[in-house]
Amino acid sequence: MHPVLTLIGFIIIGGEATISYKSVSLGKEQRKLIHMVLHTVALIFGILGIYTAFKFHDEAGIRNLYSLHSWLGLGAIVLYGIQWAYGFVVFFYPGGSPSLRATSVPWHVLLGMFAYSLAVGNAILGFLEKLVFLETYGVSKVGPEAYLVNFTAIVTILYGVFVILVVYCQHEDRNPVDPHSYTAI
């Protein structure tokens, strides 16, 4: 369950939360709410994913925090949680002063993209770790399981790049009169 929960939470829902703020054609308050709710769901999935990894290790008698994947994963979830808490307090409730919000936005975006990139990179480390475990148990390097893991890793990387490009290639020049109007390319 660990790979499924963390991949769905951090990568897919976290990516959708990030994209939603930049691409949904709604008012700013509605976009903020969607952004925050999706990040909340992503964080819950991530916490459950980390919990299942610790639970599995404890039940199987495997030490916790023995690999780079586990250390970076712990760092990613802590950074994600701090980013979520700061964003909630400064941008949502109770909300910081306009000057604090204006100063915080570039840092919020930068650290958010760093946390997301760290999660994507760590997922790739997790896929690599899974392949090593599969090989240890005699699964072929060119078998269907290995292809599935590699294909999932490639799709994860491509999706992560897509999310980052959407964030940095979107313009903030929204037309407040008609948000659904067409503009020249």
N, C-alpha and C positions, 0 to 999 in steps of 0.2 A: 504493500500500500504506500510505502514511503515515496517511491518514484512517481506513482500516479498522483498522489496528493500534492507533492511539491511542484511537479510539472504543470498540473492543472492550475494550482494556486499561483505560484510565483510567475511562471512564464506566460501561461495563456491568460488567466484572469488579470494578473498584474499588467500584462501588456495591453489588454483591452481597456483597463482602467486608465492607463497612460494615453492611449490613443483617443479614448472617449473625450478627454478634456480638450484635445486639439481639433477633433473632427466632427463632433456632434453639433448639429445646427440648432442649438437651443440657446437660451439666455445663459449668462455667466453663472447665476446661482444654480440653475438646473444642471449645468455641466459640472460645477463643483460638487454637487450632491451625488451625481452619478459616479464621478471620479472617486469620491470618498467611500461610497458604498462598495464599489468594486474592489478598491484597495483593502477595505475591511474584510471582504470575503476572501481575497487572496491571502491576507495575513492569517486568517483563521485556517485556511487550507494548509498554509505553510507550517503553522504551529502544529497542526495535527500530523502533518508529514514528518516533522522532526520527532514528535512524540512516538510515532509508530516505529521509527528507526531505533530510538533508544529502547523501546519495549521489545522489539525483535532481538536486539543485541543482548538485552538482559535475559530473555527467555532462552536464547541459544548459547549463552555463556561466552559471548564475544565481547571483548573490551569496547568501550565507547571512545570516540574521539581519537582514533588511531591513524587517520589518514588526512591528507591535505583536503580531500573532499569534505570530510566531517568538520574540520576547522573552518574552512571557508564558508560552509553551509551555516554554521553557527554565527559567524560574522555577518553573513548576508541577512539572516533573519533578525539579528539584533539591529543592524543598520536599517532594515525595512521597518521594524517596529518603532525605532526612534524617529525615522522620517515620517511615519504615519502619525505618531503622537504630536510631533512638532507641527505638521500640516493641519491636524485637527484643531489644535489650540490657536494657531496663528491665523489660519484661513477660514475656519469653520465656526467653532464655538469655543470661547466667547469671541474670538477674533481679535487680532492685534490692531494697533493703530494703522492708518493708511501708510504712514512712512515705514513702519516695521514690515508690513506686507510687501510694499514695493521693494524694500531692501532684501527681503527674504526670497522673493520669487526666483531670481537667477540661481541662488544657492539651492533652493528646493528642487528646481529642475535638474541642476548639475548632480546633486547627491542622489536624486531619484534615478537618474540615468546610470549613475555609478552603481547603485544598489541593484538595478535591473540587469546591467551588464555583468555584475558579479554573480547574480543568480543564474544567468544564461551560461556563463563560463563554468560555474560550479556544476550545473546540470551536465555539461559535457564531461567534466571530470567524473561525475557519477556514472555516466554511460561507460566511460573507459574502465572504471573500477568494476562495473558489472561484467564487462567483457573478460576481464582478468579472472573474476570468480567463475564465469562460465567455462573458461579454458581449464581452470583448476579441476573442474568436475568432468572434464573430458569432452566438452562441447567443441565441435570443430570451429576453427577460425573462419571458415567459409560456409558454415551451415546456416540454416534459416534464422536461427536465434541471433547469430552475429549480424546477419544482414538487417534484421529488424532493429537491433540496437543501433547500428550505424546509420540506418535510414532515419530513425527517430532523432538521432543527434544532429544530422544534417538539416532536417526540417526545423529543429529547435534553433539552430544557428541562423537559418534564413528568416525565421519568424522574428527572432531577436533583432536582426539587422533591419527588418521592415519596421518594427516598432521604433527603433532609434531614428531611422530616416523620417518617419512620419512626424516625430517630435521636432526634429531640427529643420525640416523642410516646409512646415506649415507656416503660413503668415497669419498675423493677428489682425489683419485689416478686415474685420467683419462689418458688414453693412447693417447698422442698427435699424434702418428703415425697413428693409426686406431681407431677412437672413437667408431666404430661399431663392434669391435672384441669381441670374447667371452673370458671370464675369468673363472677360477675355482671358485667354491662356497666356 
